Amino acid sequence: MEAVEKAARAYTRAELTELLRRAQEGSHEALEEIFTFLRERLLALARHRQGLGLRAADVEDTVQEAMLAVHEHLLKLRTWEDVSRLARRALRNRLSVHARYRRSRDPHEVPLEEVARSYRIEVNPEALELERILEQALDELYRINPQYAVVLRGICNGLSKKELCRILGVASNQFNTLLYRSRRTLRRLLKERWGIEW
């Protein structure tokens, strides 16, 4: 059987399932052993996903919440695989919730030299008016979601995807979704406030 390690101690899945059975029968030692082992695994998984912009306290909170979910359903779980599956699912859900909260609450600090407003002299008054509207729309977008405005201003100012991912602290695979949502929100703003369909 495949062994799963925890520090110096290694458990087989059968041993973990037996610990689960004993914990369900009321053994506090077995319960403590299961949760000590589970906590280390969940912390490792959560730290691996810390690139979502989470703080250390968020990681600890998500692990605790996942362990509470396991404790709440402990009597219904049959095997270690059931425990592991439930814990991973709860952890993933809580990480997403915490990451969304952080992105919506934490200010984004962007160096001004990297994302600056563009100023050009145009002879075409319609182009000037369109640029003024776009600037107002981006300011409004910043109030709705700062991340969206940073993405679009960065693109307008020639920043690469890699540079924007670094500034925003997002993974490359999350950037396309962020860009799509940014554009969709800007289009909606332009249509609702200025009657411009883009």
SETITI-423369 format. One line per 2 residues: number of its first residue (from 1); their letters; for each residue x, y, z of N, C-alpha, C, CB. Coordinates in steps of 0.02 Angstrom, whole numbers. Glycine has a CB too. Example, Ala and Ser with C-alpha at 12.3 -4.5 7.8 and 13.67 -1.06 7.14 Angstrom:
1	AS	660,-284,390,615,-225,390,660,-165,390,565,-224,452; 642,-112,354,684,-53,357,645,2,394,704,-30,286
***
This chain:
1	ME	42,-60,0,0,0,0,44,62,0,-47,0,61; 16,115,-31,53,177,-35,54,211,34,22,224,-87
3	AV	113,234,53,120,267,118,120,342,109,185,244,155; 90,378,155,89,450,155,127,472,217,16,479,155
5	EK	176,518,207,220,535,263,198,598,299,290,544,239; 209,597,363,200,657,405,261,660,451,133,655,446
7	AA	305,708,438,368,714,476,403,646,477,355,740,548; 416,619,537,452,556,543,404,496,538,490,553,608
9	RA	340,508,545,290,454,546,260,445,477,235,469,598; 254,383,455,222,367,391,159,326,405,270,329,343
11	YT	106,341,369,43,305,376,24,274,309,-14,352,401; -5,215,312,-37,188,252,-108,213,253,-33,109,250
13	RA	-141,208,196,-212,229,194,-254,187,241,-239,225,121; -237,123,245,-274,78,290,-267,101,363,-250,5,283
15	EL	-206,123,382,-195,147,451,-235,211,463,-120,160,463; -236,255,413,-274,317,421,-350,302,426,-260,364,362
17	TE	-373,255,387,-444,236,391,-460,205,459,-462,186,335; -413,166,486,-422,137,553,-423,192,606,-366,86,568
19	LL	-379,242,599,-380,299,645,-448,335,641,-322,349,628; -474,342,581,-539,373,572,-593,334,608,-556,379,496
21	RR	-592,268,601,-642,225,634,-638,234,710,-631,151,615; -576,234,737,-567,242,809,-591,311,832,-493,233,829
23	AQ	-577,362,791,-600,430,809,-676,434,809,-571,482,758; -707,399,762,-781,398,759,-810,362,820,-804,365,695
25	EG	-772,316,848,-794,280,908,-781,319,972,-760,212,912; -748,377,966,-739,419,1025,-668,425,1051,-781,395,1079
27	SH	-618,397,1015,-549,401,1038,-521,471,1024,-506,347,1003; -506,508,1078,-478,576,1071,-408,574,1043,-478,611,1139
29	EA	-369,522,1061,-301,516,1034,-302,507,959,-264,457,1068; -347,463,935,-353,451,862,-376,515,827,-402,394,848
31	LE	-423,550,856,-448,612,827,-392,664,822,-506,640,868; -354,671,876,-298,718,876,-246,699,824,-266,722,946
33	EI	-231,635,819,-181,611,771,-204,625,699,-168,536,780; -268,613,685,-295,626,618,-289,700,601,-368,603,613
35	FT	-311,743,648,-311,815,633,-241,845,631,-353,851,684; -195,817,669,-125,840,665,-98,825,595,-81,807,720
37	FL	-110,764,572,-88,743,506,-122,783,451,-101,668,496; -188,791,457,-227,826,407,-206,900,403,-302,821,422
39	RE	-193,930,460,-174,1001,461,-110,1014,422,-165,1025,534; -60,970,430,3,978,394,-8,972,318,54,925,417
41	RL	-49,925,298,-63,917,226,-100,977,198,-105,853,214; -150,1001,235,-188,1059,211,-147,1122,210,-249,1069,256
43	LA	-103,1131,260,-59,1190,259,-14,1189,198,-16,1192,323; 13,1130,182,56,1125,123,17,1142,59,85,1053,117
45	LA	-44,1117,53,-85,1134,-5,-102,1208,-8,-150,1092,-4; -120,1237,49,-139,1307,51,-79,1352,35,-168,1325,120
47	RH	-21,1335,62,39,1376,48,57,1373,-26,99,1353,91; 44,1315,-57,57,1307,-128,15,1356,-169,44,1235,-150
49	RQ	-45,1371,-144,-91,1416,-179,-89,1487,-152,-161,1389,-176; -38,1504,-113,-35,1569,-81,-24,1625,-132,21,1570,-29
51	GL	-6,1607,-193,2,1657,-246,-62,1693,-264,30,1624,-307; -117,1674,-234,-181,1707,-247,-185,1775,-212,-239,1662,-223
53	GL	-133,1796,-179,-133,1859,-144,-156,1853,-72,-177,1907,-179; -153,1793,-45,-174,1782,24,-119,1797,74,-199,1711,33
55	RA	-138,1817,132,-90,1827,187,-83,1762,225,-113,1885,234; -32,1758,267,-20,1698,307,-80,1683,352,44,1706,350
57	AD	-110,1736,379,-169,1726,423,-228,1698,383,-189,1793,456; -234,1718,319,-288,1691,277,-277,1616,267,-290,1727,210
59	VE	-215,1597,255,-199,1526,244,-217,1486,306,-123,1517,227; -198,1512,364,-214,1477,427,-290,1472,437,-182,1515,488
61	DT	-326,1526,422,-399,1526,428,-431,1474,382,-427,1595,413; -408,1471,320,-438,1424,273,-426,1352,295,-410,1434,203
63	VQ	-366,1338,322,-351,1271,347,-397,1254,405,-276,1265,368; -405,1301,451,-449,1289,509,-521,1276,486,-447,1349,557
65	EA	-544,1315,437,-613,1307,413,-622,1240,378,-631,1364,365; -572,1218,340,-575,1152,308,-577,1097,360,-515,1142,260
67	ML	-537,1104,413,-537,1054,466,-603,1053,503,-479,1067,515; -634,1111,512,-701,1113,544,-753,1077,501,-722,1186,555
69	AV	-747,1084,435,-793,1049,390,-785,974,398,-782,1070,317; -723,950,403,-710,879,412,-739,856,479,-634,863,408
71	HE	-726,895,532,-751,878,598,-827,873,600,-726,928,650; -859,920,564,-932,922,563,-961,859,530,-956,985,525
73	HL	-927,833,480,-952,774,443,-916,710,460,-946,786,368; -878,711,514,-834,654,531,-871,587,534,-800,667,597
75	LK	-929,587,564,-965,523,573,-991,494,508,-1023,534,621; -997,536,456,-1023,512,391,-968,484,346,-1059,568,355
77	LR	-905,498,363,-849,479,319,-829,407,331,-789,526,329; -817,369,277,-802,298,285,-727,284,282,-837,259,231
79	TW	-691,317,237,-620,301,227,-579,365,230,-609,265,159; -513,356,231,-468,413,230,-476,453,166,-395,390,237
81	ED	-490,419,110,-500,454,46,-559,502,51,-512,404,-11; -612,482,87,-670,526,98,-650,588,138,-726,488,134
83	VS	-609,577,189,-585,633,231,-544,681,188,-542,608,291; -497,653,150,-452,692,109,-491,731,55,-400,647,75
85	RL	-538,699,23,-578,731,-30,-619,790,-1,-626,680,-63; -652,778,55,-692,831,86,-647,890,108,-731,804,147
87	AR	-591,874,138,-545,926,162,-519,968,104,-486,895,201; -498,935,49,-472,972,-9,-526,1016,-40,-445,923,-62
89	RA	-587,990,-45,-642,1029,-74,-657,1090,-30,-706,985,-82; -661,1079,35,-675,1135,81,-619,1187,78,-684,1110,154
91	LR	-557,1163,76,-499,1209,72,-502,1250,8,-433,1169,76; -513,1217,-48,-516,1252,-112,-570,1306,-112,-528,1202,-170
93	NR	-629,1289,-86,-684,1337,-83,-666,1397,-39,-747,1304,-57; -639,1383,20,-622,1438,66,-565,1481,39,-603,1409,135
95	LS	-516,1450,6,-461,1489,-24,-490,1538,-76,-409,1442,-57; -536,1515,-116,-567,1558,-167,-604,1617,-134,-615,1518,-211
97	VH	-640,1602,-81,-677,1655,-46,-629,1706,-17,-721,1624,10; -576,1683,16,-528,1729,46,-491,1769,-8,-476,1690,88
99	AR	-474,1737,-63,-439,1772,-117,-483,1827,-147,-417,1723,-172; -547,1811,-159,-592,1863,-185,-599,1920,-136,-662,1832,-200
101	YR	-603,1904,-72,-609,1956,-21,-547,2002,-21,-618,1925,49; -489,1971,-24,-427,2011,-24,-423,2056,-85,-366,1965,-21
103	RS	-440,2028,-143,-436,2067,-205,-485,2126,-203,-451,2024,-266; -542,2117,-171,-591,2171,-169,-576,2222,-114,-661,2143,-160
105	RD	-539,2203,-63,-527,2248,-6,-458,2280,-6,-537,2210,58; -408,2244,-29,-340,2271,-25,-327,2320,-82,-289,2213,-27
107	PH	-297,2376,-66,-280,2424,-119,-223,2395,-162,-260,2493,-90; -224,2413,-225,-170,2391,-270,-122,2449,-278,-199,2368,-339
109	EV	-60,2437,-259,-10,2488,-266,26,2477,-332,40,2488,-207; 19,2525,-377,51,2519,-442,98,2578,-450,-3,2517,-500
111	PL	162,2565,-464,209,2620,-474,185,2665,-531,280,2592,-489; 183,2729,-519,157,2776,-569,197,2776,-633,156,2846,-540
113	EE	262,2763,-628,302,2763,-689,285,2704,-734,377,2762,-672; 255,2652,-706,237,2594,-746,167,2601,-776,239,2531,-703
115	VA	121,2632,-741,54,2641,-768,37,2715,-761,1,2596,-731; 50,2752,-813,38,2824,-812,-16,2841,-864,103,2864,-826
117	RS	-48,2897,-853,-97,2920,-902,-61,2943,-964,-143,2977,-873; -92,2932,-1021,-60,2954,-1083,-87,3023,-1102,-73,2903,-1141
119	YR	-42,3068,-1119,-60,3135,-1140,-32,3147,-1209,-35,3189,-1089; -77,3162,-1257,-55,3175,-1325,-92,3237,-1351,-69,3113,-1371
121	IE	-60,3269,-1398,-93,3326,-1430,-126,3299,-1493,-43,3384,-1447; -191,3307,-1497,-229,3282,-1555,-261,3342,-1591,-284,3230,-1533
123	VN	-260,3338,-1656,-294,3390,-1694,-367,3373,-1705,-259,3401,-1761; -384,3309,-1695,-453,3287,-1706,-492,3295,-1640,-455,3213,-1731
125	PE	-541,3341,-1637,-578,3352,-1575,-619,3291,-1553,-624,3411,-1583; -643,3250,-1601,-681,3190,-1584,-636,3140,-1547,-711,3159,-1646
127	AL	-574,3134,-1570,-527,3088,-1537,-512,3112,-1466,-461,3082,-1578; -506,3179,-1458,-494,3207,-1391,-553,3192,-1345,-483,3283,-1395
129	EL	-613,3200,-1371,-674,3187,-1331,-678,3113,-1313,-737,3208,-1370; -662,3069,-1360,-664,2998,-1346,-612,2979,-1293,-651,2958,-1411
131	ER	-553,3010,-1297,-501,2995,-1247,-523,3020,-1178,-435,3028,-1267; -555,3079,-1176,-580,3106,-1112,-632,3059,-1082,-609,3177,-1122
133	IL	-677,3034,-1124,-729,2987,-1100,-696,2923,-1075,-779,2971,-1157; -647,2899,-1112,-612,2837,-1092,-577,2847,-1024,-561,2817,-1146
135	EQ	-546,2905,-1014,-514,2919,-950,-565,2920,-893,-476,2987,-952; -623,2951,-905,-676,2952,-855,-701,2882,-841,-734,2998,-877
137	AL	-709,2843,-894,-733,2774,-886,-683,2733,-846,-745,2741,-955; -618,2743,-859,-567,2706,-822,-566,2727,-748,-498,2716,-853
139	DE	-577,2792,-736,-581,2815,-666,-641,2783,-631,-587,2893,-664; -698,2781,-666,-758,2749,-638,-746,2674,-627,-819,2760,-684
141	LY	-711,2643,-674,-695,2572,-669,-651,2559,-608,-661,2547,-733; -606,2606,-593,-562,2598,-535,-603,2597,-471,-510,2656,-533
143	RI	-656,2638,-469,-699,2638,-409,-737,2572,-403,-749,2697,-412; -755,2541,-459,-792,2477,-458,-745,2420,-440,-824,2464,-527
145	NP	-688,2417,-475,-639,2363,-463,-570,2388,-484,-658,2298,-502; -527,2406,-435,-461,2433,-452,-420,2388,-497,-423,2446,-388
147	QY	-426,2323,-488,-387,2276,-528,-404,2283,-602,-399,2204,-504; -468,2290,-618,-488,2296,-688,-457,2359,-720,-565,2299,-693
149	AV	-460,2415,-683,-432,2477,-710,-357,2472,-720,-449,2535,-663; -323,2439,-674,-250,2431,-680,-233,2390,-742,-221,2398,-616
151	VL	-271,2337,-754,-259,2295,-813,-265,2337,-877,-308,2236,-815; -320,2374,-883,-332,2411,-945,-285,2471,-953,-404,2436,-947
153	RG	-270,2506,-898,-222,2561,-903,-152,2534,-921,-218,2600,-836; -135,2478,-892,-70,2447,-907,-64,2430,-981,-59,2386,-865
155	IC	-117,2400,-1009,-117,2383,-1080,-113,2446,-1123,-180,2342,-1099; -152,2498,-1105,-149,2561,-1142,-79,2591,-1142,-199,2611,-1113
157	NG	-43,2579,-1089,25,2607,-1082,80,2559,-1103,36,2629,-1011; 61,2505,-1136,110,2461,-1166,143,2410,-1121,162,2502,-1195
159	LS	114,2397,-1062,143,2346,-1019,126,2277,-1045,117,2354,-946; 172,2231,-1036,162,2162,-1059,119,2124,-1009,230,2126,-1071
161	KK	95,2066,-1031,56,2023,-987,97,2003,-926,32,1960,-1025; 161,1987,-938,205,1966,-884,213,2022,-832,274,1945,-911
163	EL	223,2084,-856,231,2140,-811,167,2152,-770,250,2204,-850; 110,2148,-804,46,2159,-768,33,2104,-717,-11,2162,-818
165	CR	51,2042,-734,42,1987,-686,84,2000,-624,62,1919,-717; 145,2026,-634,190,2041,-577,161,2098,-535,261,2059,-602
167	IL	138,2150,-567,110,2208,-531,49,2188,-491,93,2264,-581; 5,2150,-522,-58,2131,-490,-52,2072,-443,-110,2115,-542
169	GV	3,2035,-449,13,1976,-407,-34,1919,-425,3,1995,-334; -48,1911,-490,-91,1856,-512,-51,1809,-556,-153,1882,-551
171	AS	-74,1747,-558,-41,1697,-601,-59,1711,-674,-62,1625,-580; -15,1690,-718,-25,1701,-789,-90,1672,-815,33,1672,-829
173	NQ	-108,1613,-790,-170,1581,-814,-233,1617,-789,-171,1508,-792; -228,1659,-737,-286,1697,-712,-294,1763,-749,-278,1710,-637
175	FN	-241,1784,-784,-241,1850,-815,-293,1856,-870,-173,1866,-843; -300,1804,-912,-348,1807,-968,-419,1817,-943,-344,1743,-1010
177	TL	-437,1783,-889,-504,1792,-860,-512,1863,-834,-516,1741,-803; -460,1888,-801,-461,1956,-774,-468,2007,-831,-397,1970,-734
179	LY	-432,1997,-886,-435,2042,-944,-506,2041,-974,-383,2023,-997; -534,1982,-982,-601,1975,-1010,-652,2013,-967,-621,1900,-1016
181	RS	-649,2003,-902,-696,2037,-856,-686,2112,-856,-689,2009,-785; -622,2134,-862,-607,2206,-864,-639,2237,-925,-531,2218,-864
183	RR	-629,2206,-983,-657,2233,-1045,-734,2233,-1043,-633,2192,-1106; -763,2179,-1019,-836,2173,-1016,-865,2229,-972,-857,2104,-989
185	TL	-833,2241,-915,-857,2293,-869,-849,2363,-899,-820,2290,-802; -793,2374,-934,-782,2439,-967,-834,2450,-1022,-710,2444,-996
187	RR	-847,2399,-1062,-898,2405,-1115,-966,2422,-1085,-903,2339,-1155; -984,2389,-1030,-1048,2402,-998,-1052,2474,-973,-1059,2353,-939
189	LL	-996,2498,-943,-993,2567,-919,-1002,2617,-976,-927,2581,-883; -965,2606,-1031,-968,2652,-1088,-1039,2654,-1117,-918,2631,-1142
191	KE	-1072,2597,-1119,-1140,2594,-1146,-1190,2628,-1100,-1161,2521,-1159; -1186,2613,-1035,-1234,2640,-987,-1226,2715,-975,-1229,2603,-921
193	RW	-1164,2738,-967,-1152,2808,-948,-1148,2855,-1008,-1089,2813,-908; -1118,2832,-1064,-1105,2876,-1120,-1139,2854,-1185,-1031,2881,-1132
195	GI	-1174,2798,-1183,-1210,2774,-1243,-1164,2751,-1299,-1254,2828,-1269; -1102,2732,-1281,-1053,2710,-1331,-1052,2634,-1331,-982,2739,-1317
197	EW	-1064,2604,-1389,-1059,2531,-1395,-993,2516,-1429,-1119,2501,-1436; -955,2470,-1396,-888,2456,-1419,-880,2383,-1428,-834,2483,-1372
***
